[in-house]
């Protein structure tokens, strides 16, 4: 894995600033600072690694035309996005079990199993998996239900480039902030 130069530079700067701090504050325990520096560098390497390898997004929506449009915009917005589509929650669960995606983007109102039921099932096995509702359903209703069952975020579904940019930003942020 090639480590981006910025990660190495940031880790070096943090290390040097820690050493400088130790010179003027020698009563600070070195093992605590070393642990913090190591944790910070490890987190940055993990974040850059996940972005470098790409972000697999599972998009679940029962509308026939909307997933293709969303997939096209997301992949155009961020070339590291690899979007896999499912037309219902059952198909999505099969995909998740075969190859766990980095993030799920799901409609709320779907036949058979709605978004909250789908999220509840996902949360049982994958409690940390980012799950973003992308729905045109009433935002207050969706947000109340979504928060109650542990959704990561909600983006209102509109066919505008701004909404796709917002969705891409939310997906990227959710994946980078996943433990």
C-alpha positions in Angstrom: 0.0 0.0 0.0 1.4 3.4 -1.0 1.0 5.9 1.8 0.1 9.4 0.6 2.8 11.9 1.3 0.4 14.2 3.2 -0.2 11.4 5.8 3.5 10.9 6.4 4.1 14.7 6.6 1.2 15.1 9.1 2.5 12.3 11.2 6.0 13.7 11.2 4.8 17.2 12.1 2.7 15.7 15.0 5.7 13.7 16.2 8.0 16.7 16.1 5.6 18.9 17.9 5.1 16.2 20.6 8.9 16.1 21.1 9.1 19.8 21.3 6.3 19.8 23.9 8.2 17.2 25.9 11.2 19.4 26.1 9.2 22.1 27.8 6.9 19.9 29.8 9.0 16.9 30.9 6.5 15.8 33.6 4.1 14.5 30.8 4.2 10.7 30.5 5.9 9.7 27.3 4.0 6.4 27.0 0.6 8.3 26.9 1.9 10.6 24.2 3.4 7.8 22.1 0.1 5.9 22.3 -1.8 9.0 21.1 0.6 9.6 18.3 0.4 6.0 17.2 -3.4 6.0 17.3 -3.5 9.2 15.3 -1.2 7.9 12.6 -3.0 4.5 12.4 -6.3 6.3 12.0 -5.0 8.5 9.2 -3.4 5.5 7.4 -6.7 3.6 7.7 -8.7 6.5 6.3 -6.4 7.0 3.4 -6.3 3.3 2.8 -10.0 3.0 2.6 -10.4 6.0 0.3 -7.5 4.8 -1.9 -9.0 1.4 -2.4 -12.4 2.8 -3.3 -15.7 3.0 -1.5 -18.3 0.3 -2.3 -21.8 1.8 -2.0 -24.9 -0.4 -2.0 -27.8 1.6 -3.4 -31.3 0.2 -2.6 -34.3 1.7 -4.4 -37.4 0.1 -5.9 -37.8 2.8 -8.6 -36.4 1.5 -11.9 -34.9 4.7 -13.3 -33.6 6.4 -10.2 -30.9 4.0 -9.2 -29.2 4.1 -12.6 -29.3 7.9 -12.4 -28.0 8.0 -8.9 -25.2 5.5 -9.6 -24.1 7.5 -12.6 -23.9 10.7 -10.7 -22.2 9.2 -7.7 -19.5 7.5 -9.8 -19.0 10.7 -11.7 -18.8 12.7 -8.5 -16.2 10.4 -6.9 -14.3 8.0 -9.1 -13.5 5.9 -6.0 -17.2 5.1 -5.6 -18.2 1.7 -6.8 -22.0 1.6 -6.8 -23.9 -1.7 -6.7 -27.7 -1.5 -7.0 -30.5 -3.5 -5.5 -34.2 -3.1 -6.2 -35.5 -4.3 -2.8 -34.3 -5.0 0.7 -34.2 -8.7 0.3 -31.8 -8.5 -2.7 -29.8 -5.9 -0.7 -29.4 -8.3 2.3 -28.1 -11.0 -0.1 -25.5 -8.6 -1.5 -24.5 -7.4 2.0 -23.9 -11.0 3.2 -21.8 -11.9 0.1 -19.7 -8.8 0.0 -20.1 -6.2 2.8 -20.3 -2.7 1.2 -18.6 0.3 2.8 -22.0 2.2 2.9 -25.6 1.6 2.2 -27.8 4.3 0.6 -31.4 3.3 0.8 -34.9 4.6 -0.1 -37.3 4.7 2.7 -40.6 3.7 1.1 -40.2 0.4 -0.6 -42.7 -2.5 -1.1 -42.3 -5.6 1.1 -39.8 -4.3 3.6 -39.5 -0.6 4.2 -36.3 1.3 5.0 -36.6 1.1 8.8 -37.2 -2.6 8.8 -34.3 -3.0 6.4 -32.1 -0.9 8.6 -33.1 -2.8 11.8 -32.0 -6.1 10.1 -28.7 -4.6 9.0 -28.0 -3.2 12.4 -28.3 -6.6 14.1 -25.3 -8.0 12.2 -23.5 -4.8 11.1 -24.0 -2.2 13.8 -21.3 0.2 12.5 -22.1 0.0 8.8 -22.9 3.5 7.5 -26.6 3.6 6.4 -27.9 6.7 4.7 -31.5 7.2 3.7 -32.0 8.8 0.3 -35.7 9.4 0.0 -38.3 11.8 -1.3 -40.6 10.7 1.6 -41.5 13.3 4.1 -38.2 14.3 5.7 -39.6 14.7 9.3 -41.2 11.3 9.3 -38.2 9.6 7.8 -35.7 11.4 10.2 -37.7 10.5 13.3 -37.9 6.8 12.3 -34.4 6.8 11.0 -32.8 8.2 14.1 -34.8 5.8 16.3 -33.3 2.7 14.5 -29.8 4.1 14.0 -29.5 5.6 10.6 -26.2 7.4 9.9 -27.7 10.2 7.8 -30.6 11.3 5.6 -30.5 13.1 2.3 -33.6 14.3 0.5 -34.0 12.6 -2.9 -34.0 15.2 -5.7 -32.7 14.8 -9.2 -30.3 17.8 -8.9 -26.6 17.8 -9.1 -26.4 19.6 -5.7 -28.3 16.7 -4.1 -25.9 14.2 -5.6 -22.9 16.2 -4.5 -24.4 16.3 -1.0 -25.0 12.6 -1.1 -21.5 11.9 -2.2 -20.1 14.1 0.6 -22.3 12.3 3.2 -21.2 8.9 2.0 -17.5 9.8 2.0 -17.8 11.3 5.5 -19.7 8.4 6.9 -17.2 5.9 5.6 -14.2 7.9 6.8 -15.8 8.3 10.3 -16.6 4.6 10.6 -14.6 2.9 13.4 
